[in-house]
Amino acid sequence: MAAKLSKKELKSPDAFQTTFERVGDYVSENKTRVMVIGTALVCAVVIVMGMYFYWSYYSNSALKLYARAQGNILKSGDNKETVNENIKIFKELIDKYPHSWSGRMAYYHLGNIYYNNSEMEKAIDVYKKFVGKAGSDKTGVKFLALTSLGYAYEAKKEFKEALKYFEQAQSAYNIGFEMIGLRNIARAYEELNNKEKALEYYKKALEKTTEPGTTIFLKRKISTLS
């Protein structure tokens, strides 16, 4: 059986009712302000929702274009027609979707195409743009781009520049690529006739490898430089 309310409780207004009445009074007295605040809130929600749907459409459209380029490679390999088609796709991604993940990755893939075509200046230009947009990286792609920059300068016989990018690559996320990076640095020092540094990095590379062929190669290099 429910407890009886006291006379005091019967006479006292309900807390919720009192609050509701106060809110109602405030709204009645400040209709313009309430309408402005309400409109602003509705607009904010509409803007946020619009941005969400726009970004979703933007990212998905870029991803579809990126997938088309990857599909071209799977179907036809790296023949001339495929390469030319993918250059157009990657340039379109860069122009239309520069802020998407696919648009950023387009720089890296375009750099690879130019590098494989021996167009080193173009490769260097787009690799640098990719690195500038990559930010922090936990995939190893930034390491690969910096390493590719080193290779491009190495192909041009600019070994100081090559060394600079090989060393930068070692500062990027490089799990699984440590030996490659150390070997690249050692080779650059060797080309610069700095045998002491080359020997140091070949030894470091040897510590990071268990592959028999690479082990033999590195031991020969260390023996020659020693």
Secondary structure, 3 states (H helix, E strand, C coil): CCCCCCHHHHHCCCHHHHHHHHHHHHHHHCHHHHHHHHHHHHHHHHHHHHHHHHHHHHHHHHHHHHHHHHHHHHHHCCCHHHHHHHHHHHHHHHHHCCCCHHHHHHHHHHHHHHHHCCCHHHHHHHHHHHHHHHCCCCCCHHHHHHHHHHHHHHHCCCHHHHHHHHHHHHHCCCCCCHHHHHHHHHHHHHHCCCHHHHHHHHHHHHHCCCCHHHHHHHHHHHHHHC
